[in-house]
Amino acid sequence: MSWLKWLPWKFVIRRMARSQGFLDPFALMARLERFIQPSEVAEPIELLRAGAVFHARGLINSRVIQHNLDWVWPFWVERQFDPRDEAFVPRAFSITHVNLTHRNWTAVGVPGWPELPIVDPRGLLTPTFDGFSLDAWIVTDDGAALLPSRARDSSQHLDLGDHGPRVVTRTGADGMELVTGVRVTEDETPACVLEIEARCDRPAWLVLSVRPYNPEGVSFIQRIDLADSRDTLTVDNQRHLHLSAPVDRHHVSDYRHGDVFIHLDDLRDSAHVRCDVEMATAAAMFRVEPGRAREISATLDLPVSDDAPAGPRTTWREALTHCCRLKAPDARWQNLYDAALHTLVLHSPRDVYAGPFTYKRFWFRDAAFIVNALLAAGLVERAERVIDTFPGRQNAMGYFHSQEGEWDSNGEALWIMDRFCELTGRAPKDSWKEAARRGARWIVRKRLPDEGGRALSGLLPAGFSAEHLGPSDYYYWDDFWGVAGLMAASRLMRRSGDEESARRFRREAEHFLAAVERSIERAATRLGREAIPASPYRRLDAGAIGSLVAGYPLELLGADDPRLINTADYLIDNCFVDGGFFQDMIHSGINCYLTLHVAQVLLRASDPRHLDLVNAVAAIASPTGQWPEAVHPRTGGGCMGDGQHSWAASEWLMMIRNCFAREDGDTLVIAGGVPGDWLAGAEEIRFGPAPTAFGDVTLSITPRPAEIIVEWQADWRRRPAAIRVEPPGFAPVTADAGTDRIVIQREEST
């Protein structure tokens, strides 16, 4: 079929496009390519596929929602489509309608089970992945209604008991009060349970409604059936919702007749509905007597997938028994830390992923940061399980593949393998060793020729940046990870007894770093200041956030390197909104985990501004202690990515960990970032056991009127060369060998 290449395909396609009034697609692509550096992959097919699915739903939303605004829609729709609301988004020429203002939800579940029900800010429950939802309302006999998604005031919090997270939502108005709680049972086959309590000062009905949508938009329902016993609802013949009491009234509607809510007063009781448009709705109604609480629960067994664990499952109590704990006088920091621990456990059932919904897939980039936090939290077995999957994700050339065209993945995979060995004291497994060897060779081969004295000489090729640094370019982010990966491979080889490979990879890392340093020096000359842009040819802009990886977490550059500090200063002065890093590129929101990257660079430099950034991140967490990938600066809701971002939770854990204990070469730094107002109080502060490169360390800080007592208990694998205790506001103190207690007099305060 080689003759096919001789056919004038481009001419034919251009002719057809122009004849129909369309732009020449080849001319358009040629113009777009002028804005990027030539690269092997313009955009990973995985991201194109995900984007197509996302906007396909958005296209359906545009055909359904705006033409049916008398329906009861999710909270984000009610806000985003209201012209009087600050979350309003004009639709005009928008082809798709997607959630850009309140991408917030909270997952519940049990350790090791991949199915994660999510709850939106007003209690809307989506019990299965990307499926239908359940909503609870109150309607009164005199025509009033309490609809949480439309209510102006509502509160939500996360209960973290011995049996896992429970999301509680409370809404009230005009003598009506509705409280819902969502949790997952620890049964052999876990079930999602929705508990509803309704109160009203006059005769009313509690309504449990089956909804054909979720926090992303429309999710089709063709059929809903009420069993003859009136205590079980079946959705599309496969999801069985078991009710704690028989339904008093039951109404249904299809798309042509509108939302069931519109017809609650005029519909006959009906047990079944089938909708060819697949927008069926149902309302199970329970009588509420004035002044008396009506309680109903609905239970749905979670589906068993191929990723479900075999054998006995771990309970929440067991999963968190040996993890690193925080006891802090600040309730906000405490709650966020505890919530982050639960988030990490939920998002690492066997694989690891960055969220329960939008980002429920594997990326090496996310995995490196999340596994680092799992290790720091003492969740070592979970971290090990994830790393064990890495060799199977490596192709024949040695490339660790999760998305094509992203050149940071090999460095990330090698770095986190080495980090595991460093924090546990274990040698790499044979499968890790061979994967690391092949992965390091791939980095060496992938580099551009180190010749010609150009700004890109010796760097990795231009690549697509899924970390949203801009269009395809020669990103220093990729290069720093490549250098760190080669250094990690050298240490892994040394731990395995392969000194020859260790020396070879170390030399390659040094050559690579030297090439990066030369490129950065040329960029600094061009910019007229010592700083690190996103790539050799870029001006300083928000994309420079990626270059801070050389300071945190990789520590390739010294803590006081002026290029790091100047880059952080530029970002703080030009790219921060309301105390947080605002990523203009794609995110167009305040990014919490990248704000904490800047804070880590400042902490490492003993710059007290890190606390301002940490407190800013704490302030924009959701009421349930979660962060979306990016936060809308006006609504405070999520505007990008998953509504519960486990990378963000990981960075909160790492921030707390490094505030209490961090490695600085062969030195262990204790209490370097603990907030000063904690030290001014009288409550004991505790943290640990925290895995470090030296061994597991448990810290306690006891503030007293005249002094501060800092104590530590450690299970050393190797003693640090020095232990430096440096609470903010006090002169650093270096502990003597063998000491496990330092008393700092308050009169030494500076």
Backbone hydrogen bonds, N-H to C=O, Kabsch-Sander energy under -0.5 kcal/mol:
donor,donor_aa,acceptor,acceptor_aa,energy
4,L,1,M,-2.1
5,K,2,S,-1.3
6,W,3,W,-1.4
7,L,4,L,-1.5
9,W,7,L,-2.2
12,V,8,P,-2.4
13,I,9,W,-2.9
14,R,10,K,-2.6
15,R,11,F,-2.5
16,M,12,V,-2.5
17,A,13,I,-2.6
18,R,14,R,-2.6
19,S,15,R,-2.0
20,Q,16,M,-1.1
20,Q,17,A,-0.6
21,G,18,R,-1.4
22,F,17,A,-2.9
28,L,24,D,-2.2
29,M,25,P,-2.3
30,A,26,F,-2.1
31,R,27,A,-1.9
32,L,28,L,-2.3
33,E,29,M,-2.2
34,R,30,A,-0.6
34,R,31,R,-0.9
35,F,32,L,-1.6
36,I,33,E,-1.2
37,Q,472,S,-2.5
40,E,462,A,-0.6
47,L,44,P,-0.6
48,L,44,P,-2.1
49,R,45,I,-2.6
50,A,46,E,-2.1
51,G,47,L,-2.9
52,A,48,L,-2.4
53,V,49,R,-2.2
54,F,50,A,-2.4
55,H,51,G,-2.6
56,A,52,A,-1.9
57,R,53,V,-1.8
58,G,54,F,-1.7
59,L,55,H,-2.3
60,I,56,A,-1.9
61,N,57,R,-3.1
62,S,58,G,-2.0
63,R,59,L,-1.1
63,R,60,I,-0.6
64,V,60,I,-1.3
64,V,61,N,-0.6
65,I,61,N,-2.4
66,Q,61,N,-0.6
67,H,64,V,-0.5
68,N,65,I,-2.3
71,W,68,N,-1.8
73,W,71,W,-0.8
77,V,74,P,-0.5
78,E,74,P,-2.4
79,R,75,F,-2.0
80,Q,76,W,-3.0
81,F,77,V,-2.2
82,D,79,R,-1.2
85,D,82,D,-2.0
88,F,85,D,-1.9
89,V,80,Q,-2.1
94,S,91,R,-3.7
97,H,58,G,-2.2
98,V,96,T,-0.6
100,L,98,V,-0.8
103,R,638,G,-2.7
104,N,102,H,-2.2
106,T,119,V,-2.1
108,V,117,P,-2.1
112,G,345,V,-0.5
113,W,110,V,-1.8
118,I,126,T,-2.0
119,V,106,T,-1.8
120,D,124,L,-2.4
123,G,120,D,-2.2
125,L,134,L,-2.4
126,T,118,I,-2.8
131,G,128,T,-2.1
133,S,211,R,-2.3
134,L,125,L,-2.7
135,D,209,S,-2.3
137,W,207,V,-2.3
138,I,146,L,-1.6
139,V,205,W,-2.1
140,T,144,A,-2.7
141,D,203,P,-2.2
143,G,140,T,-1.6
146,L,138,I,-3.3
147,L,145,A,-0.6
150,R,147,L,-2.0
151,A,147,L,-1.3
155,S,170,R,-2.7
157,H,168,V,-2.3
159,D,157,H,-0.6
159,D,166,R,-3.1
161,G,159,D,-0.5
161,G,164,G,-1.2
164,G,161,G,-1.6
166,R,159,D,-2.1
167,V,182,V,-2.0
168,V,157,H,-2.8
168,V,166,R,-0.6
169,T,180,T,-2.5
170,R,155,S,-3.1
171,T,178,L,-2.8
172,G,153,D,-0.5
173,A,176,M,-2.2
176,M,173,A,-1.9
177,E,199,R,-2.5
178,L,171,T,-3.3
179,V,197,E,-2.6
180,T,169,T,-2.6
181,G,195,E,-2.4
182,V,167,V,-1.9
183,R,193,V,-1.8
185,T,191,A,-2.6
192,C,300,L,-2.9
193,V,183,R,-2.9
194,L,298,A,-3.0
195,E,181,G,-3.1
195,E,193,V,-0.6
196,I,296,I,-3.3
197,E,179,V,-2.7
198,A,294,R,-2.4
199,R,177,E,-2.4
201,D,175,G,-1.3
204,A,288,V,-2.0
205,W,139,V,-3.0
206,L,286,F,-3.1
207,V,137,W,-2.6
207,V,205,W,-0.5
208,L,206,L,-0.5
208,L,284,A,-2.9
209,S,135,D,-3.1
209,S,207,V,-0.6
210,V,282,A,-1.7
211,R,133,S,-3.0
211,R,209,S,-0.5
213,Y,211,R,-1.3
214,N,217,G,-2.5
217,G,214,N,-1.6
219,S,212,P,-2.0
221,I,278,E,-1.9
224,I,273,V,-2.0
225,D,234,T,-2.3
226,L,271,A,-2.5
227,A,225,D,-0.5
227,A,232,T,-2.7
230,R,227,A,-2.0
233,L,241,L,-2.7
234,T,225,D,-2.8
235,V,239,R,-2.7
236,D,223,R,-3.0
236,D,234,T,-0.6
238,Q,235,V,-1.9
239,R,235,V,-1.9
240,H,238,Q,-0.6
241,L,233,L,-3.9
241,L,239,R,-0.6
242,H,240,H,-0.7
242,H,299,T,-3.0
243,L,231,D,-3.3
243,L,241,L,-0.5
244,S,297,S,-2.1
247,V,230,R,-2.7
248,D,285,M,-1.9
249,R,285,M,-1.8
251,H,283,A,-2.1
253,S,281,T,-2.1
257,H,254,D,-0.7
258,G,254,D,-0.7
258,G,255,Y,-1.0
262,I,259,D,-1.2
263,H,259,D,-0.5
263,H,260,V,-1.1
264,L,261,F,-1.0
266,D,263,H,-0.6
267,L,263,H,-1.7
270,S,250,H,-2.8
273,V,224,I,-1.8
275,C,222,Q,-3.0
278,E,275,C,-0.9
280,A,221,I,-2.3
281,T,253,S,-2.3
282,A,210,V,-1.2
283,A,251,H,-2.9
284,A,208,L,-3.0
285,M,249,R,-3.3
285,M,283,A,-0.6
286,F,206,L,-2.5
288,V,204,A,-2.7
291,G,200,C,-3.0
292,R,289,E,-2.0
294,R,198,A,-2.5
295,E,293,A,-0.5
296,I,196,I,-2.5
298,A,194,L,-2.6
299,T,242,H,-2.7
300,L,192,C,-2.5
301,D,240,H,-0.5
302,L,190,P,-2.4
305,S,303,P,-0.6
308,A,305,S,-1.5
319,A,315,T,-2.6
320,L,316,W,-1.7
321,T,318,E,-0.9
323,C,320,L,-0.9
324,C,377,A,-2.7
325,R,688,G,-2.4
327,K,686,R,-2.6
331,A,329,P,-0.8
334,Q,330,D,-2.4
335,N,331,A,-2.8
336,L,332,R,-2.3
337,Y,333,W,-2.2
338,D,334,Q,-2.4
339,A,335,N,-2.6
340,A,336,L,-2.2
341,L,337,Y,-2.0
342,H,338,D,-1.7
343,T,339,A,-2.3
344,L,340,A,-2.4
345,V,341,L,-1.9
346,L,342,H,-2.5
347,H,343,T,-1.9
348,S,345,V,-1.3
350,R,351,D,-0.6
353,Y,347,H,-1.7
354,A,359,Y,-0.9
354,A,361,R,-0.7
355,G,359,Y,-0.8
360,K,357,F,-1.3
361,R,359,Y,-2.3
367,A,363,W,-2.3
368,A,364,F,-2.5
369,F,365,R,-1.3
370,I,366,D,-2.8
371,V,367,A,-3.2
372,N,368,A,-1.6
373,A,369,F,-1.6
374,L,370,I,-2.4
375,L,371,V,-2.5
376,A,372,N,-2.2
377,A,373,A,-2.1
378,G,375,L,-1.6
379,L,374,L,-2.6
380,V,378,G,-1.5
383,A,379,L,-1.7
384,E,380,V,-2.7
385,R,381,E,-2.2
386,V,382,R,-1.7
387,I,383,A,-2.2
388,D,384,E,-2.2
389,T,385,R,-0.6
389,T,386,V,-1.5
390,F,387,I,-1.8
393,R,389,T,-0.6
393,R,390,F,-1.9
394,Q,391,P,-1.4
395,N,399,Y,-2.6
398,G,395,N,-1.9
401,H,393,R,-2.3
401,H,399,Y,-1.0
402,S,400,F,-0.6
406,E,403,Q,-1.0
407,W,405,G,-0.6
409,S,406,E,-0.8
412,E,408,D,-2.1
413,A,409,S,-2.6
414,L,410,N,-2.4
415,W,411,G,-2.5
416,I,412,E,-2.2
417,M,413,A,-1.6
418,D,414,L,-2.2
419,R,415,W,-2.4
420,F,416,I,-2.1
421,C,417,M,-1.9
422,E,418,D,-2.5
423,L,419,R,-2.5
424,T,420,F,-1.5
425,G,421,C,-2.0
433,K,429,K,-2.8
434,E,430,D,-2.3
435,A,431,S,-1.9
436,A,432,W,-3.0
437,R,433,K,-2.4
438,R,434,E,-2.3
439,G,435,A,-2.5
440,A,436,A,-2.6
441,R,437,R,-2.1
442,W,438,R,-1.8
443,I,439,G,-1.6
444,V,440,A,-2.1
445,R,441,R,-2.5
446,K,442,W,-2.2
447,R,443,I,-1.3
448,L,459,L,-3.6
451,E,449,P,-1.7
454,R,451,E,-0.6
457,S,454,R,-1.2
458,G,449,P,-1.1
459,L,456,L,-2.1
463,G,473,D,-2.4
464,F,405,G,-1.2
465,S,470,G,-0.7
466,A,464,F,-0.8
468,H,465,S,-1.2
473,D,463,G,-1.7
475,Y,473,D,-1.5
476,Y,534,A,-2.4
477,W,534,A,-0.5
479,D,475,Y,-1.5
480,F,476,Y,-3.3
481,W,477,W,-1.9
482,G,478,D,-2.3
483,V,479,D,-2.8
484,A,480,F,-2.6
485,G,481,W,-2.4
486,L,482,G,-2.0
487,M,483,V,-2.3
488,A,484,A,-2.5
489,A,485,G,-2.5
490,S,486,L,-2.2
491,R,487,M,-2.0
492,L,488,A,-2.6
493,M,489,A,-2.6
494,R,490,S,-2.2
495,R,491,R,-2.6
496,S,492,L,-1.2
497,G,494,R,-1.4
498,D,493,M,-2.8
499,E,497,G,-1.1
502,A,498,D,-2.0
503,R,499,E,-2.6
504,R,500,E,-2.2
505,F,501,S,-2.8
506,R,502,A,-1.9
507,R,503,R,-2.3
508,E,504,R,-2.3
509,A,505,F,-2.3
510,E,506,R,-2.2
511,H,507,R,-2.5
512,F,508,E,-2.4
513,L,509,A,-2.8
514,A,510,E,-2.1
515,A,511,H,-1.9
516,V,512,F,-2.2
517,E,513,L,-2.8
518,R,514,A,-2.2
519,S,515,A,-2.1
520,I,516,V,-2.7
521,E,517,E,-2.3
522,R,518,R,-2.0
523,A,519,S,-2.2
524,A,520,I,-2.6
525,T,521,E,-2.0
526,R,522,R,-2.1
527,L,523,A,-2.5
528,G,524,A,-2.1
529,R,524,A,-1.2
531,A,529,R,-1.2
532,I,563,R,-0.5
538,R,535,S,-1.3
544,A,541,D,-2.1
545,I,542,A,-1.8
546,G,543,G,-1.8
547,S,544,A,-1.1
548,L,544,A,-0.6
548,L,545,I,-1.0
549,V,546,G,-1.4
550,A,547,S,-1.7
551,G,548,L,-2.2
552,Y,548,L,-2.4
554,L,549,V,-1.6
556,L,550,A,-1.9
557,L,550,A,-1.8
561,D,558,G,-1.7
564,L,561,D,-0.8
565,I,561,D,-2.1
566,N,562,P,-2.8
567,T,563,R,-1.6
568,A,564,L,-2.6
569,D,565,I,-2.6
570,Y,566,N,-2.6
571,L,567,T,-2.3
572,I,568,A,-2.5
573,D,569,D,-2.5
574,N,570,Y,-2.1
575,C,571,L,-2.8
577,V,580,G,-3.0
580,G,577,V,-1.9
582,F,575,C,-3.5
583,Q,581,F,-0.7
583,Q,589,G,-2.2
584,D,582,F,-1.0
586,I,584,D,-0.7
587,H,585,M,-3.0
588,S,583,Q,-1.8
589,G,583,Q,-0.9
590,I,631,V,-2.6
591,N,581,F,-2.9
591,N,589,G,-0.6
592,C,590,I,-0.6
595,T,591,N,-1.5
596,L,592,C,-1.9
597,H,593,Y,-1.1
598,V,594,L,-1.7
599,A,595,T,-2.0
600,Q,596,L,-2.2
601,V,597,H,-1.8
602,L,598,V,-2.1
603,L,599,A,-2.8
604,R,600,Q,-2.4
605,A,601,V,-1.1
606,S,603,L,-2.1
607,D,602,L,-3.0
610,H,607,D,-1.8
611,L,608,P,-1.4
612,D,609,R,-0.6
613,L,609,R,-1.4
614,V,610,H,-2.2
615,N,611,L,-2.6
616,A,612,D,-1.7
617,V,613,L,-2.1
618,A,614,V,-2.3
619,A,615,N,-1.9
620,I,616,A,-1.1
620,I,617,V,-0.5
621,A,618,A,-1.0
622,S,626,Q,-3.2
625,G,622,S,-2.5
629,E,640,M,-0.8
629,E,642,D,-1.4
630,A,640,M,-1.1
631,V,590,I,-2.0
632,H,637,G,-3.8
636,G,632,H,-1.9
639,C,630,A,-2.4
640,M,630,A,-0.9
645,H,627,W,-2.9
646,S,354,A,-2.4
646,S,644,Q,-0.7
649,A,645,H,-1.8
650,S,646,S,-2.1
651,E,647,W,-2.2
652,W,648,A,-1.8
653,L,649,A,-2.1
654,M,650,S,-2.5
655,M,651,E,-2.2
656,I,652,W,-2.3
657,R,653,L,-2.7
658,N,654,M,-2.6
659,C,655,M,-1.7
660,F,656,I,-1.4
660,F,657,R,-0.6
661,A,657,R,-3.5
662,R,669,V,-2.0
664,D,667,T,-3.0
667,T,664,D,-1.6
668,L,722,A,-2.4
669,V,662,R,-3.1
669,V,667,T,-0.6
670,I,668,L,-0.5
670,I,724,R,-2.9
671,A,660,F,-2.7
673,G,659,C,-2.4
674,V,659,C,-0.7
674,V,671,A,-0.6
678,W,675,P,-0.9
679,L,675,P,-1.0
680,A,676,G,-1.0
681,G,678,W,-0.9
685,I,701,I,-2.7
686,R,327,K,-2.0
687,F,699,L,-2.2
688,G,325,R,-2.1
690,A,697,V,-3.5
692,T,695,G,-0.8
695,G,692,T,-0.5
696,D,715,D,-0.9
697,V,690,A,-2.3
698,T,713,Q,-2.7
699,L,687,F,-3.4
700,S,711,E,-2.3
701,I,685,I,-2.9
702,T,709,I,-2.9
704,R,707,E,-2.9
708,I,744,I,-2.4
709,I,702,T,-2.3
710,V,708,I,-0.6
710,V,742,I,-3.1
711,E,700,S,-2.8
711,E,709,I,-0.5
712,W,740,D,-1.9
713,Q,698,T,-2.4
715,D,696,D,-2.4
716,W,714,A,-0.8
717,R,694,F,-3.2
718,R,694,F,-1.6
721,A,666,D,-2.2
722,A,666,D,-1.0
723,I,735,A,-0.5
724,R,668,L,-2.6
724,R,722,A,-0.5
725,V,723,I,-0.6
725,V,733,V,-3.4
726,E,670,I,-2.2
726,E,724,R,-0.6
730,F,727,P,-1.9
731,A,748,E,-0.5
733,V,725,V,-2.9
735,A,723,I,-2.9
735,A,733,V,-0.6
739,T,736,D,-2.2
742,I,710,V,-3.0
744,I,708,I,-3.0
744,I,742,I,-0.5
745,Q,743,V,-0.6
746,R,706,A,-2.5
748,E,745,Q,-1.7
749,S,746,R,-2.1
750,T,729,G,-2.0
